[in-house]
Amino acid sequence: MRDLISRQAAIDAIDRLDIPEDMCVFEILSHIELEIGTLPSAQPEPLSNAYMKAVWTWLLDYQIRAAELKGRYTPYEVLSWVANDWRKEHE
């Protein structure tokens, strides 16, 4: 699995390095690799349980409404109604 880091954090980490002029390229790369390896992940945090529950409820509401309408409206129409109701409730 790959981990993402902030581009700016990587640039800042390299800028902080104190590299002597007589250091060879391989040593410089090793220092850079070590410094970047200590940076925190820039990946977003996992979704909260409250958000996942709200989305689950929203999807369930869509399924219930679609079943109640028994095909009288297209799935797109029903989905747009549910989405509009969701937005009104959470604005």
N, C-alpha and C positions, 0 to 999 in steps of 0.2 A: 504494500500500500504506500502511496506517495503522500507526503505531507506538504502543505502549502505554507509559504512564509510571505510576509509582506516585502515587496520589492524595496520600499523605502527603508525598512528595518535592516535589510541585507546591505544596502548602500551605507547606512549609518554604521553598521558593524564593521565594515571594511575600512571606513574612514577612521574609526577608533583604533585600528591596529597600529602598533608602533613597530615598523619594519625597518631594521638597519639597512643601510645602503649596500652592504657587502653580502646580504643574504641571497642565496640562490633561488631560482624560480620555484623549484620543488618545495623548498621550505616555506616560501611565501604562500604557495597554494595550500600547503598543509595547514598553515595558520588560518588562512581564510576559511578553509573547510571546517576547522574546529570552531571558529567564531560563529559561522552561520549555523552550525549544528546545535548551538545553544539557544538559538532564537525560538520564541514561542510560535505555535501554529497560528496561521491567519485564517484557518477554516472556521466557518460559522459554528456556533454552539448548536447542539441538537434542539429540535423543536420542543417546546414545553408541553407538559401533559395537558394543560388547560387548552392550548391551541389544538392539539391533536383531538381532544374530546369535542371541541367546537366544530372542527372539520368533519368528524365522524357524524355528529348530530345533523350537520348541514346535508351531508350525503344521504343519510337515512331519511331526512325530510323530503329530499328530492325523490327518492325511491317510492315513498308513501304517496306523494302527490301524483307521480306518474301512474301508479297503480290505480288510484282513485279515479283518475280521468279516463281510464280504459281506452287509451289510444285516440281520444278526441282531439288532442293537440300533439304537435310534434315534440320530441324530447327537447329540442332546442328552445321551444316556447316555455315548457315547464321549467327547464333549467334557468332561463332568464328570470322567471318569476321568483324562484327560490333565491337566486343571487340578489335580486333587488330587495327581497324581504330581509336577507342576511345583512345587506349593507345598511338598511334602515335601522335594524336592531343594534348594530355595532358602530354607528357613527358617533 
